[in-house]
Amino acid sequence: MAQRMSAEERRADLVDAAARAIVAHGLDGFRVRDVADEAGVSQPLVSTHFRSREELVLAAFVRSDERAMAAIDERMAAGGDARDRLRTLLLLLLDDAGDPEIALSWRLWQEVRRHPAPSEALRDAVSQREYAWIGRIAALLEEGMADGSVRPGIDPQRTALFLNAFVDGLCPAVRWSTVDLETATSLLDEALDERLG
C-alpha cells in the first residue's frame, strides 16, 4: 500500500502539478481542474490547499524558479573559477541542456512575462526572482574580482543587470531558432570579454 503524503508533501506535489498545467494550458488557460487532473486528485483537494488560482500561480512560479536555480548551482559546482561558473550559469539560461527543471522554469517565466495584466502579487514575485538572479550574478562577479578571473573595478550590480538583460533578450531568439546556440554562445562570450576583461 502506498504511503500517504503529508500535508507539506501534498502541497508541494500540487505546486509541481500547477507548474506543468500552466505550461500545458497557458497562464490564462489553465484551470484548477487541470491541476487536479495533473496531480491525480480531486478538485476540492486542490482547493483545500490553495485558496485561489492566483496562489497556485505564485507558488508554482517561485518553486520552479528556485528549483532551476538549484539545478544551475549544482552544475556550476563542477568547478572552475568564478568567471567559468558565471559563464555556465548564463549558458544554462540560454539552453537548458536537457535539464527538465530549467526547461520548466524558463517556460513559466515566458508565461508570466507575457501576461497582459499581472496582479501586484505576481509582479512582486517576478521582481523578487529577477533580483535573486541578478544578485547571484553579482556575487559571482565579486568572486571573480577576488580570484582574478574578472578585471578589478567593475560595478558588480550594474554588470549583473546588463548580463541578465542581455541573456533575457537572447533567450527567446535561441528558443525560437532565430539565433542558433553557437552564435548565441559566441555573442555571450564577446559580451563577457568586453565587460569582464
N, C-alpha and C positions, 0 to 999 in steps of 0.2 A: 504494500500500500504506500502510495506517495505521501511524503511528509507534508503537512500543511504549512503554508507560508505564514511567517509572522506579519503583522500589520506593516512593518517597515519594508519587508521584502515584497509584499504585495504592492505597496505604493510604488516602489522602485520599478517593479515589473510593469505596472500601469503607465508609468512615465516613459519607459522604453517603448511600450506599445503605442503611446501617443506620438512619439517621435516618428515611428515607422508609418503611422496613419497620416500624419501631416505630410510626410514626403510622398506617400502614395496618392493622397487625395488633394493636396494643396492646403495652404493655411486657411483659405476661405471655404474650401470644400469639405474638409473633414468634419465628422460629427462624433459625438460621444459614443454613439452606437458603433462607429468604426474602431474606436479604441477598444471597446468591449470585445468586438469580434477578433481584433488582432491579438488581444490577451487571452481569448478563450474564456471569458467570464460574462456575467450578466451586466446590462447597462446600470441597474441600480447599485451594483457593487462599485462600479466606477464612480458613481455619484456619491457613494458613502465616503470615498477617499478624497474627492475633489468637488468643491462647491460650484465650480464653473468651468466652462470650456477654456476661458482665459487662464485660469490657474493651471490647467493641463498644459497649455501652450508654453507658459513661462517655465514650468518645471521641466518640460521636455527640452526646451531650448538651452536652459542653463546646464542641465545634467549632461546633455550631449556635448556641449562645448567643453565642459570640464573634462569629460572623458577623452575628447580629442586632444586636449592639451596634455593630459597624462600620457596618451599614446605617443605624442610627439616627444615629450620629455624622455620617455623610455628609449626612443630611437636616438635621441641626442646623447644619451648616456653611453653610447657606443664609443665615444672618445673624441679626441681632437681638442684643439684649443677653442677658445670662446667663439672666434670667428667661424671656424668649421662647424660648430654646433649651431650658430646663428644661421648659417647657410642651409644646414639640414632642416631647421625649423621652417625657413622661408620656402624651400623646395617642397616640403610636405604640404604647405598651404597651396602651392601651385598644382601639385599632383599627389593624390593620397597614397600612391604606391601600393594600392590594393588593400589598404587598411580600412575595414568597414566602419570603425568609429570615426575616423577622419572624414570619410566619404559622407556618412550620415550627417555629421555636424555641418559640413560645407553645404549640403542641400538644405538643411534647416536655416542656415544663415541666409541663403538665397530666398527662401520662402518668406522669412521675416522681413528682409530688407525690401522686398517688392510689395509688401502690404501697403495699400494706399492710405489707410487711416489707422496707424497703430495706436493703441492705448498708451497712456502715460506710463503705465507699469511696463509695457513691452519696450517702449523707448528707453526707459531706465535700465532694463535688463540688457538690452543691446549695448547701450553706452558703457555699462559696467564691464561687460565681457570684452568689448573693444579695448577698454583701458587695461584690462588684465593682459591682453595680448601685447599691447604697446609696452606695458610695464615689463613683461617677460623679455621683449626685445631690448629694451633699455638696460635691463640687468645684464644681459649678455654683452652689450656694448661696453658697459663698465668693466666687466670681467676681461674683455678683450683689451681695453686700455691697460689694465693691470698686468696681463700676461704678455703684452707686446704684440698681439695679433691685430689690434686696431690702433691706428695712429692716435697719439695723445691729443687732447684739446678739443675733441668733437663734443657737441652737445648731445648727450645720450637720449634725452627726451625728444628733442627736435628730429634727430636722425631716426629714432624709432618710429616716430609719427610718419616721417617720409617713407620709410621702408614698408610699414604696414599699409599705407595708402597705395604705394607702388604695386605691391603684391595683390592687394584688393582689386586694383584696376586691371591687372594682368590675368587674374584667375578666370574671369568669365571668358576671355578670349581663348584661353587654353581649353576650358571645358567645352566651348562651342567649336573648337578646332579651327578658329580663325588665325590662331598663332600656334605653331607646333611646340611641343615641350622643349625641344632642343634650342629653338630660337628664344623661347621664354627664359630658359636657363642661362643662355648667353647674355640676354638683357639684364637678368638679375645679377650675374657676375660683374657686368660693366657697372651697374649701379653700386654694388658693394665696393668695387675698386675705386670708383670715383668718390664715394662718401667716406670710406674707411681707410683708404691708402693702401 
